[in-house]
Each structure stands twice: as C-alpha cells, then as structure tokens.
Amino acid sequence: MSLFKKSIALIVVLLILDQVVKVWIKTHMMLGEEFSVFGDWFLIHFIENNGMAFGMELEGQWGKILLSLFRIFAVCGIGWYLYDISAKKAPLGLVVSIALIFSGAMGNIIDSAFYGLIFNDSYYQVSTFMPEAGGYASFLHGKVVDMLYFPLLEGRFPEWLPMWGGEHYIFFRPVFNIADSYITIGVTFILLFQRKYFMKEK
C-alpha cells in the first residue's frame, strides 16, 4: 500500500472516531449538560459553537459562511499538500502530522456543513437525527459540537496582581473536540520535529 493510501486510511479512521463521538453527544445530551470522566479535571461538557477551534468564532451569518468557505479551501490545500509529500516519500512523521491536521479540519467542516441539516437543535432537549420537521439550520450554517473540558486548576488571582487581582480563573477553560485535538497534535509534531521533517537533501 502506498504512503498516500495509508494516510487516507488513517484519515478515515480518525474521522469516524470524531463523528461517532459527536453524534453520540448530540443524540444523548442537551446543551450545557456534563458528566465526569476523571474527577473534576476531565469532564464531558456539551456545547456548540459557530466557528474555529477551542470555541473561537466569527460573528454573524456572513462570518459563518466565510469561515466555512475558508475551511473548505484550506482542506483542499492541505489535501493536495498531503498527496504531494506522500508521492515524494516525505518522512512518515510529517505525513501523519498533515493527515491529523486534515482530519481535524475535515471533521469540523462536516459539523458546519451538515449538522444543521440532519439534527434539530439541542436547547432544552436531546437532539434527533433526521427529524421530521427538518434541521435547525441550512447548509454551511451548522454548529460545531464540542465536549472535552479540562478544568485542571481553579482559583482566584492574588489581590496584588494588576488588572486581574482577585478575579476567578479556570485553567484550562476552553471546551474543544477530538477534531481540534487532531489539529493541535499535528501542528505540535511539525513544530517539534521541523528540522527532521524539512531537512534538505545534500
């Protein structure tokens, strides 16, 4: 099996894992519900967002469309790059890293493109797959499902600290999903091993 075919197989497995978890969350929990996985520092906390990784987003309908289109173009570029480096027999670590980034971006595109069409909303109810009344949004206007929450530290800043003195803090506050994790791991690997991955041939 060629390196590119192996990367495609990896992407398919990663996407299935991401989507199975998201669909389970969507069809078993209401927005805002949570349960503990390990104590108080690893929770499954169901939220949805309109946009980027770790709950960041662009406001408004046009922001949502622009973000979705940007994702699609980015995924096309990443896919072409993955094919190119696979054909050139790039280091396996680089190919896996790009496959992770591609999987993460694609996983969130699926939410954004199709979830509004195939699910009703999760406000005060558990969502239904393919509801008779139709979905909660049109194509490219779906929301991304997030659920991984790691509030590792919680407390208050010292009173003497400028600006934030006495304020409550939680670390790590963002709620994210498995697709976000793929992107983070892929980028981290590239940063850590860039000399090895991009070493020029003599």
N, CA, C and O of each residue as an XYZ file, in Angstrom:
808
protein
N       0.851     -1.208      0.000
C       0.000      0.000      0.000
C       0.874      1.242      0.000
O       1.826      1.330      0.775
N       0.560      2.203     -0.864
C       1.356      3.418     -0.953
C       1.185      4.269      0.301
O       0.236      4.100      1.067
N       2.128      5.184      0.488
C       2.085      6.070      1.652
C       0.823      6.918      1.642
O       0.231      7.164      2.692
N       0.406      7.370      0.453
C      -0.799      8.197      0.360
C      -2.039      7.397      0.744
O      -2.914      7.906      1.445
N      -2.121      6.148      0.289
C      -3.275      5.310      0.640
C      -3.313      5.034      2.138
O      -4.387      4.981      2.737
N      -2.141      4.859      2.740
C      -2.085      4.662      4.189
C      -2.576      5.906      4.923
O      -3.275      5.803      5.931
N      -2.206      7.084      4.413
C      -2.658      8.324      5.049
C      -4.173      8.485      4.901
O      -4.830      8.974      5.820
N      -4.732      8.082      3.766
C      -6.179      8.132      3.574
C      -6.881      7.196      4.546
O      -7.916      7.546      5.113
N      -6.318      6.004      4.738
C      -6.899      5.059      5.692
C      -6.880      5.642      7.108
O      -7.850      5.502      7.853
N      -5.780      6.293      7.472
C      -5.690      6.931      8.784
C      -6.738      8.022      8.924
O      -7.396      8.128      9.960
N      -6.895      8.833      7.885
C      -7.877      9.922      7.913
C      -9.283      9.370      8.098
O     -10.059      9.911      8.885
N      -9.618      8.308      7.390
C     -10.954      7.711      7.511
C     -11.209      7.250      8.939
O     -12.283      7.498      9.488
N     -10.223      6.576      9.551
C     -10.376      6.108     10.936
C     -10.551      7.282     11.887
O     -11.421      7.254     12.758
N      -9.725      8.320     11.725
C      -9.809      9.490     12.601
C     -11.152     10.205     12.457
O     -11.742     10.625     13.453
N     -11.632     10.341     11.231
C     -12.917     10.994     11.005
C     -14.071     10.195     11.606
O     -14.991     10.770     12.188
N     -14.021      8.882     11.466
C     -15.078      8.051     12.045
C     -15.112      8.222     13.560
O     -16.185      8.376     14.144
N     -13.938      8.196     14.200
C     -13.882      8.383     15.655
C     -14.458      9.736     16.058
O     -15.266      9.825     16.982
N     -14.039     10.785     15.362
C     -14.533     12.135     15.664
C     -16.047     12.216     15.515
O     -16.729     12.753     16.389
N     -16.574     11.691     14.421
C     -18.003     11.818     14.154
C     -18.846     10.918     15.055
O     -19.945     11.307     15.451
N     -18.358      9.730     15.386
C     -19.107      8.853     16.299
C     -19.285      9.532     17.650
O     -20.375      9.507     18.220
N     -18.227     10.132     18.158
C     -18.311     10.818     19.458
C     -19.269     11.998     19.374
O     -20.103     12.181     20.261
N     -19.160     12.797     18.321
C     -20.029     13.966     18.187
C     -21.499     13.582     18.050
O     -22.366     14.193     18.675
N     -21.775     12.574     17.234
C     -23.162     12.143     17.055
C     -23.721     11.584     18.360
O     -24.883     11.821     18.691
N     -22.901     10.846     19.101
C     -23.365     10.327     20.387
C     -23.708     11.472     21.336
O     -24.754     11.458     21.984
N     -22.815     12.468     21.414
C     -23.070     13.627     22.276
C     -24.350     14.324     21.848
O     -25.197     14.654     22.678
N     -24.484     14.545     20.550
C     -25.630     15.285     20.019
C     -26.948     14.559     20.286
O     -27.971     15.204     20.515
N     -26.937     13.234     20.259
C     -28.179     12.470     20.389
C     -28.410     11.907     21.800
O     -29.367     11.166     22.023
N     -27.528     12.262     22.753
C     -27.693     11.771     24.117
C     -27.650     12.864     25.184
O     -27.953     12.603     26.348
N     -27.275     14.085     24.796
C     -27.123     15.153     25.783
C     -27.771     16.437     25.285
O     -27.849     16.691     24.083
N     -28.239     17.247     26.245
C     -28.723     18.590     25.936
C     -27.579     19.579     26.111
O     -26.622     19.310     26.837
N     -27.680     20.712     25.452
C     -26.660     21.750     25.598
C     -26.464     22.102     27.070
O     -27.426     22.309     27.809
N     -25.214     22.163     27.474
C     -24.897     22.522     28.850
C     -24.773     21.342     29.793
O     -24.256     21.489     30.900
N     -25.238     20.177     29.376
C     -25.105     19.001     30.238
C     -23.652     18.545     30.299
O     -22.884     18.745     29.358
N     -23.290     17.932     31.418
C     -21.938     17.429     31.559
C     -21.906     16.233     32.499
O     -22.811     16.028     33.308
N     -20.849     15.455     32.372
C     -20.602     14.388     33.324
C     -19.095     14.196     33.458
O     -18.330     14.540     32.558
N     -18.687     13.645     34.589
C     -17.272     13.489     34.893
C     -16.722     12.221     34.264
O     -17.364     11.171     34.280
N     -15.517     12.337     33.707
C     -14.770     11.173     33.220
C     -13.722     10.776     34.258
O     -13.630      9.611     34.643
N     -12.931     11.756     34.708
C     -11.962     11.563     35.777
C     -12.063     12.738     36.750
O     -11.566     13.829     36.467
N     -12.703     12.513     37.887
C     -12.790     13.543     38.919
C     -13.365     14.849     38.402
O     -14.298     14.864     37.599
N     -12.781     15.959     38.886
C     -13.240     17.287     38.478
C     -12.366     17.895     37.393
O     -12.584     19.036     36.987
N     -11.368     17.134     36.916
C     -10.437     17.754     35.969
C     -10.599     17.256     34.543
O      -9.948     17.788     33.644
N     -11.440     16.256     34.297
C     -11.750     15.839     32.927
C     -13.251     15.595     32.858
O     -13.767     14.616     33.396
N     -13.944     16.519     32.176
C     -15.394     16.453     32.059
C     -15.807     16.371     30.594
O     -15.123     16.890     29.712
N     -16.929     15.714     30.353
C     -17.614     15.825     29.077
C     -18.684     16.888     29.262
O     -19.651     16.689     29.998
N     -18.505     18.008     28.594
C     -19.399     19.169     28.750
C     -19.849     19.588     27.355
O     -19.036     20.063     26.561
N     -21.126     19.420     27.050
C     -21.641     19.634     25.700
C     -21.941     21.100     25.433
O     -22.804     21.702     26.072
N     -21.209     21.665     24.471
C     -21.517     22.995     23.966
C     -21.425     22.947     22.437
O     -20.930     21.974     21.868
N     -21.900     23.993     21.791
C     -21.762     24.137     20.346
C     -21.226     25.526     20.048
O     -21.486     26.471     20.794
N     -20.484     25.651     18.966
C     -20.004     26.971     18.566
C     -20.090     27.119     17.055
O     -20.211     26.137     16.322
N     -20.025     28.352     16.610
C     -20.174     28.654     15.187
C     -18.875     28.572     14.416
O     -18.859     28.734     13.196
N     -17.768     28.317     15.135
C     -16.569     28.583     14.376
C     -15.341     27.772     14.576
O     -15.333     26.564     14.337
N     -14.300     28.421     15.014
C     -12.955     27.878     14.939
C     -12.666     26.961     16.118
O     -13.538     26.658     16.933
N     -11.408     26.532     16.178
C     -11.007     25.609     17.235
C     -11.125     26.243     18.610
O     -10.979     27.455     18.771
N     -11.394     25.391     19.606
C     -11.452     25.783     21.004
C     -12.489     26.867     21.279
O     -12.291     27.730     22.134
N     -13.587     26.811     20.550
C     -14.717     27.679     20.836
C     -14.643     29.074     20.261
O     -15.587     29.847     20.425
N     -13.549     29.432     19.587
C     -13.463     30.748     18.970
C     -14.392     30.795     17.757
O     -14.675     29.763     17.149
N     -14.867     31.994     17.406
C     -15.786     32.068     16.279
C     -15.814     33.449     15.662
O     -15.383     34.425     16.277
N     -16.325     33.526     14.439
C     -16.590     34.790     13.770
C     -18.077     35.071     13.888
O     -18.899     34.181     13.671
N     -18.424     36.297     14.228
C     -19.813     36.636     14.493
C     -20.614     36.798     13.208
O     -20.071     37.137     12.157
N     -21.917     36.549     13.315
C     -22.847     36.817     12.228
C     -22.891     35.728     11.175
O     -22.034     34.845     11.128
N     -23.933     35.813     10.312
C     -24.122     34.819      9.269
C     -23.011     34.866      8.230
O     -22.554     33.826      7.754
N     -22.574     36.089      7.874
C     -21.507     36.189      6.886
C     -20.206     35.662      7.450
O     -19.423     35.040      6.731
N     -19.964     35.902      8.735
C     -18.779     35.355      9.369
C     -18.770     33.850      9.310
O     -17.733     33.229      9.077
N     -19.953     33.256      9.525
C     -20.079     31.795      9.485
C     -19.808     31.267      8.082
O     -19.090     30.279      7.924
N     -20.366     31.905      7.067
C     -20.158     31.463      5.686
C     -18.698     31.613      5.283
O     -18.120     30.709      4.680
N     -18.100     32.757      5.617
C     -16.701     32.981      5.269
C     -15.796     31.959      5.932
O     -14.860     31.450      5.316
N     -16.080     31.662      7.188
C     -15.280     30.675      7.900
C     -15.419     29.301      7.263
O     -14.430     28.587      7.097
N     -16.646     28.931      6.905
C     -16.875     27.629      6.282
C     -16.159     27.529      4.942
O     -15.539     26.509      4.642
N     -16.242     28.590      4.129
C     -15.565     28.585      2.828
C     -14.048     28.541      2.994
O     -13.349     27.851      2.252
N     -13.553     29.289      3.978
C     -12.115     29.261      4.254
C     -11.671     27.854      4.630
O     -10.636     27.380      4.163
N     -12.450     27.189      5.470
C     -12.126     25.812      5.862
C     -12.058     24.889      4.651
O     -11.148     24.070      4.524
N     -13.043     25.041      3.765
C     -13.095     24.163      2.590
C     -11.865     24.375      1.705
O     -11.246     23.408      1.260
N     -11.511     25.643      1.449
C     -10.326     25.926      0.640
C      -9.064     25.428      1.336
O      -8.165     24.884      0.695
N      -9.004     25.619      2.657
C      -7.831     25.169      3.418
C      -7.686     23.657      3.348
O      -6.578     23.146      3.178
N      -8.796     22.936      3.477
C      -8.752     21.477      3.427
C      -8.309     21.004      2.044
O      -7.554     20.039      1.927
N      -8.779     21.684      1.001
C      -8.332     21.326     -0.362
C      -6.823     21.505     -0.491
O      -6.136     20.660     -1.065
N      -6.316     22.610      0.049
C      -4.870     22.858      0.001
C      -4.087     21.838      0.811
O      -3.048     21.351      0.367
N      -4.583     21.516      1.994
C      -3.914     20.527      2.842
C      -3.941     19.157      2.170
O      -2.957     18.419      2.214
N      -5.078     18.819      1.546
C      -5.186     17.540      0.852
C      -4.201     17.420     -0.291
O      -3.570     16.379     -0.474
N      -4.071     18.500     -1.067
C      -3.097     18.489     -2.171
C      -1.686     18.350     -1.632
O      -0.878     17.605     -2.186
N      -1.380     19.067     -0.546
C      -0.041     19.002      0.050
C       0.248     17.594      0.570
O       1.363     17.092      0.429
N      -0.756     16.964      1.170
C      -0.591     15.600      1.666
C      -0.275     14.643      0.518
O       0.608     13.793      0.635
N      -0.995     14.784     -0.579
C      -0.733     13.942     -1.754
C       0.686     14.174     -2.279
O       1.387     13.225     -2.631
N       1.102     15.443     -2.327
C       2.411     15.792     -2.879
C       3.541     15.226     -2.033
O       4.476     14.635     -2.573
N       3.472     15.395     -0.713
C       4.567     14.914      0.130
C       4.567     13.384      0.208
O       5.617     12.769      0.391
N       3.394     12.779      0.069
C       3.335     11.318      0.065
C       3.999     10.763     -1.192
O       4.728      9.772     -1.136
N       3.739     11.417     -2.332
C       4.345     10.986     -3.595
C       5.862     11.157     -3.558
O       6.590     10.393     -4.191
N       6.338     12.159     -2.818
C       7.775     12.420     -2.719
C       8.427     11.634     -1.586
O       9.609     11.809     -1.289
N       7.621     10.749     -0.947
C       8.114      9.907      0.150
C       8.740     10.745      1.262
O       9.869     10.499      1.688
N       7.993     11.726      1.715
C       8.411     12.556      2.842
C       8.483     11.706      4.102
O       7.943     10.600      4.122
N       9.135     12.193      5.154
C       9.193     11.440      6.411
C       7.795     11.057      6.893
O       6.853     11.841      6.778
N       7.674      9.854      7.429
C       6.379      9.352      7.873
C       5.739     10.276      8.897
O       4.527     10.486      8.877
N       6.551     10.828      9.794
C       6.026     11.719     10.826
C       5.345     12.944     10.248
O       4.318     13.389     10.761
N       5.920     13.499      9.166
C       5.319     14.652      8.514
C       3.996     14.280      7.860
O       3.017     15.017      7.967
N       3.968     13.132      7.182
C       2.742     12.682      6.528
C       1.636     12.463      7.561
O       0.493     12.863      7.344
N       1.976     11.830      8.680
C       0.989     11.602      9.739
C       0.509     12.931     10.320
O      -0.682     13.094     10.586
N       1.417     13.874     10.517
C       1.041     15.183     11.068
C       0.068     15.914     10.150
O      -0.923     16.477     10.614
N       0.350     15.907      8.842
C      -0.541     16.569      7.891
C      -1.874     15.843      7.822
O      -2.919     16.478      7.684
N      -1.850     14.518      7.915
C      -3.094     13.741      7.923
C      -3.930     14.088      9.154
O      -5.155     14.167      9.064
N      -3.290     14.294     10.288
C      -4.001     14.707     11.507
C      -4.658     16.073     11.320
O      -5.823     16.263     11.669
N      -3.902     17.019     10.767
C      -4.445     18.367     10.545
C      -5.617     18.310      9.567
O      -6.646     18.950      9.780
N      -5.450     17.535      8.489
C      -6.524     17.383      7.502
C      -7.766     16.790      8.166
O      -8.876     17.278      7.952
N      -7.585     15.747      8.966
C      -8.713     15.086      9.634
C      -9.444     16.047     10.559
O     -10.674     16.080     10.584
N      -8.677     16.834     11.324
C      -9.299     17.781     12.238
C     -10.114     18.836     11.519
O     -11.245     19.137     11.901
N      -9.523     19.399     10.465
C     -10.242     20.416      9.698
C     -11.486     19.828      9.041
O     -12.549     20.449      9.039
N     -11.347     18.631      8.484
C     -12.473     17.979      7.810
C     -13.571     17.615      8.800
O     -14.756     17.746      8.492
N     -13.184     17.160      9.980
C     -14.181     16.812     10.987
C     -15.065     17.976     11.367
O     -16.276     17.813     11.512
N     -14.475     19.159     11.532
C     -15.269     20.333     11.881
C     -16.056     20.876     10.690
O     -17.117     21.473     10.871
N     -15.549     20.676      9.480
C     -16.312     21.068      8.286
C     -17.592     20.248      8.188
O     -18.645     20.783      7.838
N     -17.513     18.966      8.491
C     -18.704     18.108      8.437
C     -19.787     18.651      9.366
O     -20.955     18.734      8.988
N     -19.390     19.021     10.587
C     -20.357     19.615     11.531
C     -20.993     20.855     10.919
O     -22.215     20.992     10.863
N     -20.127     21.748     10.464
C     -20.588     23.040      9.964
C     -21.472     22.903      8.731
O     -22.455     23.629      8.584
N     -21.125     21.978      7.853
C     -21.857     21.839      6.595
C     -23.171     21.085      6.755
O     -24.177     21.447      6.144
N     -23.164     20.034      7.578
C     -24.303     19.101      7.555
C     -25.118     18.978      8.838
O     -26.278     18.569      8.781
N     -24.551     19.318      9.984
C     -25.287     19.083     11.229
C     -26.573     19.891     11.311
O     -27.566     19.429     11.873
N     -26.558     21.096     10.752
C     -27.777     21.896     10.748
C     -28.890     21.274      9.933
O     -30.069     21.531     10.175
N     -28.506     20.444      8.955
C     -29.495     19.795      8.088
C     -30.033     18.500      8.680
O     -31.192     18.155      8.451
N     -29.207     17.774      9.441
C     -29.587     16.426      9.867
C     -29.985     16.316     11.336
O     -30.437     15.259     11.774
N     -29.820     17.407     12.109
C     -30.222     17.397     13.517
C     -31.129     18.591     13.807
O     -31.003     19.642     13.177
N     -32.039     18.424     14.761
C     -32.707     19.604     15.307
C     -31.856     20.144     16.461
O     -30.857     19.532     16.839
N     -32.253     21.286     17.014
C     -31.383     21.915     17.999
C     -31.388     21.159     19.331
O     -32.233     20.299     19.579
N     -30.418     21.511     20.173
C     -30.224     20.801     21.442
C     -30.612     21.644     22.646
O     -30.233     21.320     23.772
N     -31.360     22.718     22.432
C     -31.797     23.566     23.542
C     -32.949     22.899     24.290
O     -34.026     22.683     23.735
N     -32.702     22.578     25.551
C     -33.731     22.002     26.424
C     -34.273     20.674     25.901
O     -35.367     20.258     26.280
N     -33.518     20.013     25.037
C     -33.944     18.712     24.525
C     -32.739     17.966     23.980
O     -31.722     18.568     23.635
N     -32.865     16.650     23.907
C     -31.848     15.849     23.243
C     -32.167     15.861     21.748
O     -33.300     15.599     21.345
N     -31.178     16.163     20.947
C     -31.386     16.301     19.513
C     -31.772     14.977     18.864
O     -31.405     13.903     19.342
N     -32.516     15.074     17.770
C     -32.949     13.910     16.999
C     -32.246     13.899     15.654
O     -32.120     14.933     14.998
N     -31.791     12.725     15.251
C     -31.173     12.574     13.931
C     -32.255     12.508     12.859
O     -33.192     11.720     12.976
N     -32.137     13.319     11.826
C     -33.087     13.400     10.714
C     -34.525     13.617     11.214
O     -35.399     12.793     10.944
N     -34.774     14.706     11.932
C     -36.123     14.972     12.440
C     -37.117     15.241     11.312
O     -36.743     15.752     10.257
N     -38.358     14.900     11.537
C     -39.390     15.093     10.501
C     -39.568     16.561     10.143
O     -39.827     16.894      8.986
N     -39.432     17.432     11.122
C     -39.612     18.866     10.881
C     -38.397     19.514     10.221
O     -38.428     20.700      9.893
N     -37.353     18.760     10.030
C     -36.150     19.313      9.415
C     -35.127     19.756     10.444
O     -35.399     19.768     11.644
N     -33.953     20.118      9.964
C     -32.867     20.507     10.846
C     -32.987     21.925     11.365
O     -33.950     22.633     11.070
N     -31.995     22.327     12.143
C     -32.042     23.642     12.792
C     -31.389     24.744     11.967
O     -31.490     25.918     12.321
N     -30.712     24.379     10.856
C     -30.027     25.408     10.069
C     -29.821     24.899      8.643
O     -30.007     23.717      8.353
N     -29.437     25.812      7.775
C     -29.205     25.470      6.373
C     -27.769     24.992      6.163
O     -26.958     24.995      7.089
N     -27.473     24.588      4.947
C     -26.139     24.115      4.577
C     -25.086     25.161      4.910
O     -25.262     26.343      4.618
N     -23.993     24.723      5.519
C     -22.857     25.541      5.939
C     -23.157     26.404      7.169
O     -22.305     27.190      7.584
N     -24.336     26.274      7.752
C     -24.678     27.065      8.932
C     -24.829     26.208     10.190
O     -25.337     26.680     11.207
N     -24.395     24.971     10.123
C     -24.439     24.118     11.303
C     -23.405     24.544     12.329
O     -22.475     25.289     12.020
N     -23.578     24.066     13.546
C     -22.655     24.398     14.633
C     -21.745     23.210     14.936
O     -22.124     22.050     14.780
N     -20.540     23.541     15.373
C     -19.548     22.526     15.701
C     -19.788     22.024     17.123
O     -19.959     22.818     18.048
N     -19.797     20.714     17.288
C     -20.028     20.096     18.597
C     -18.704     19.994     19.358
O     -17.733     19.422     18.861
N     -18.679     20.550     20.560
C     -17.523     20.458     21.448
C     -17.923     19.757     22.734
O     -19.071     19.849     23.168
N     -16.961     19.047     23.350
C     -17.326     18.297     24.551
C     -16.182     18.047     25.534
O     -16.453     17.702     26.684
N     -14.942     18.201     25.143
C     -13.812     17.883     26.014
C     -13.445     19.096     26.865
O     -13.128     20.160     26.333
N     -13.489     18.935     28.168
C     -13.277     20.055     29.092
C     -12.315     19.609     30.184
O     -12.562     18.625     30.881
N     -11.212     20.345     30.324
C     -10.183     20.003     31.299
C      -9.909     21.180     32.249
O      -8.899     21.866     32.095
N     -10.794     21.424     33.230
C     -10.546     22.499     34.207
C      -9.528     22.049     35.254
O      -9.887     21.739     36.390
N      -8.266     22.018     34.862
C      -7.215     21.441     35.700
C      -6.974     22.242     36.976
O      -6.742     21.665     38.038
N      -7.028     23.548     36.874
C      -6.788     24.420     38.030
C      -7.897     25.448     38.127
O      -8.377     25.951     37.111
N      -8.300     25.757     39.337
C      -9.338     26.764     39.552
C      -9.029     27.512     40.832
O      -8.627     26.914     41.831
N      -9.217     28.825     40.798
C      -8.952     29.631     41.988
C      -9.137     31.100     41.697
O      -9.859     31.476     40.773
N      -8.479     31.936     42.493
C      -8.531     33.385     42.301
C      -7.117     33.944     42.230
O      -6.215     33.500     42.941
N      -6.946     34.936     41.347
C      -5.651     35.596     41.250
C      -5.387     36.398     42.533
O      -6.323     36.897     43.158
N      -4.123     36.518     42.919
C      -3.802     37.328     44.111
C      -4.284     38.763     43.954
O      -4.282     39.317     42.855
N      -4.696     39.353     45.064
C      -5.232     40.713     45.030
C      -4.228     41.724     44.502
O      -4.606     42.732     43.905
N      -2.931     41.449     44.725
C      -1.914     42.419     44.330
C      -1.619     42.396     42.824
O      -0.914     43.270     42.320
N      -2.151     41.409     42.109
C      -1.870     41.281     40.683
C      -2.605     42.377     39.900
O      -3.821     42.514     40.041
N      -1.885     43.167     39.069
C      -2.553     44.215     38.285
C      -3.605     43.631     37.341
O      -3.431     42.533     36.813
N      -4.672     44.354     37.137
C      -5.750     44.045     36.191
C      -6.612     42.857     36.629
O      -7.836     42.974     36.674
N      -5.992     41.710     36.953
C      -6.778     40.511     37.254
C      -6.851     40.187     38.747
O      -7.387     39.147     39.130
N      -6.325     41.055     39.574
C      -6.284     40.793     41.013
C      -7.654     40.445     41.591
O      -8.607     41.209     41.430
N      -7.757     39.317     42.252
C      -8.995     38.894     42.897
C      -9.989     38.199     41.986
O     -10.997     37.675     42.461
N      -9.724     38.184     40.682
C     -10.671     37.572     39.747
C     -10.544     36.048     39.738
O      -9.472     35.489     39.968
N     -11.671     35.402     39.466
C     -11.710     33.947     39.399
C     -11.092     33.465     38.090
O     -11.290     34.091     37.048
N     -10.345     32.359     38.131
C      -9.773     31.804     36.915
C      -9.962     30.285     36.885
O     -10.070     29.627     37.920
N      -9.999     29.757     35.659
C     -10.014     28.316     35.429
C      -8.983     28.011     34.360
O      -8.959     28.664     33.317
N      -8.132     27.029     34.606
C      -7.169     26.582     33.616
C      -7.299     25.054     33.501
O      -7.024     24.348     34.470
N      -7.694     24.557     32.393
C      -7.773     25.062     31.035
C      -9.245     25.299     30.717
O     -10.029     24.354     30.800
N      -9.665     26.523     30.354
C     -11.072     26.865     30.222
C     -11.730     26.422     28.916
O     -12.884     25.993     28.956
N     -11.061     26.502     27.757
C     -11.761     26.169     26.506
C     -12.313     24.745     26.479
O     -11.692     23.814     26.991
N     -13.485     24.596     25.876
C     -14.075     23.284     25.612
C     -13.837     23.000     24.129
O     -14.108     23.849     23.280
N     -13.333     21.809     23.822
C     -12.962     21.518     22.437
C     -13.422     20.111     22.074
O     -14.074     19.438     22.873
N     -13.081     19.673     20.869
C     -13.497     18.343     20.420
C     -12.295     17.547     19.917
O     -11.167     18.041     19.908
N     -12.551     16.326     19.503
C     -11.465     15.450     19.060
C     -10.801     16.000     17.803
O      -9.584     15.896     17.650
N     -11.589     16.585     16.900
C     -11.012     17.163     15.681
C     -10.023     18.279     16.019
O      -8.962     18.373     15.403
N     -10.365     19.126     16.997
C      -9.428     20.159     17.442
C      -8.129     19.531     17.948
O      -7.039     20.052     17.711
N      -8.263     18.396     18.652
C      -7.086     17.700     19.173
C      -6.192     17.220     18.049
O      -4.969     17.317     18.143
N      -6.795     16.699     16.975
C      -6.001     16.260     15.830
C      -5.141     17.407     15.297
O      -3.947     17.241     15.048
N      -5.770     18.571     15.127
C      -5.049     19.728     14.590
C      -3.917     20.129     15.516
O      -2.800     20.383     15.064
N      -4.198     20.187     16.808
C      -3.188     20.582     17.788
C      -2.011     19.616     17.798
O      -0.855     20.039     17.817
N      -2.303     18.326     17.786
C      -1.229     17.316     17.792
C      -0.404     17.400     16.517
O       0.825     17.343     16.567
N      -1.072     17.535     15.368
C      -0.361     17.626     14.102
C       0.561     18.826     14.044
O       1.720     18.698     13.647
N       0.064     19.992     14.434
C       0.880     21.211     14.424
C       2.032     21.091     15.416
O       3.155     21.495     15.113
N       1.763     20.543     16.592
C       2.811     20.386     17.608
C       3.930     19.491     17.117
O       5.105     19.800     17.316
N       3.578     18.375     16.473
C       4.592     17.476     15.937
C       5.458     18.184     14.899
O       6.678     18.022     14.891
N       4.830     18.966     14.025
C       5.590     19.683     12.995
C       6.554     20.678     13.633
O       7.703     20.789     13.206
N       6.091     21.403     14.655
C       6.954     22.377     15.326
C       8.116     21.703     16.049
O       9.239     22.207     16.038
N       7.841     20.562     16.677
C       8.877     19.871     17.441
C       9.922     19.210     16.551
O      11.105     19.165     16.891
N       9.469     18.696     15.403
C      10.375     17.909     14.555
C      10.604     18.539     13.191
O      10.908     17.838     12.226
N      10.459     19.864     13.102
C      10.551     20.513     11.798
C      11.915     20.326     11.146
O      11.999     20.204      9.924
N      12.978     20.302     11.933
C      14.307     20.121     11.333
C      14.421     18.755     10.665
O      15.015     18.624      9.595
N      13.854     17.754     11.298
C      13.883     16.401     10.745
C      12.966     16.291      9.535
O      13.321     15.668      8.534
N      11.781     16.898      9.628
C      10.795     16.773      8.564
C      11.189     17.534      7.313
O      10.920     17.086      6.198
N      11.829     18.690      7.494
C      12.102     19.561      6.350
C      13.591     19.672      6.026
O      14.020     20.634      5.389
N      14.368     18.701      6.461
C      15.802     18.698      6.178
C      16.029     18.590      4.670
O      15.501     17.692      4.015
N      16.808     19.500      4.141
C      17.093     19.495      2.693
C      18.131     18.423      2.366
O      19.101     18.200      3.089
N      17.866     17.774      1.234
C      18.818     16.766      0.792
C      20.099     17.433      0.321
O      20.075     18.481     -0.324
N      21.242     16.791      0.665
C      22.525     17.344      0.227
C      22.720     17.067     -1.253
O      23.741     17.450     -1.824
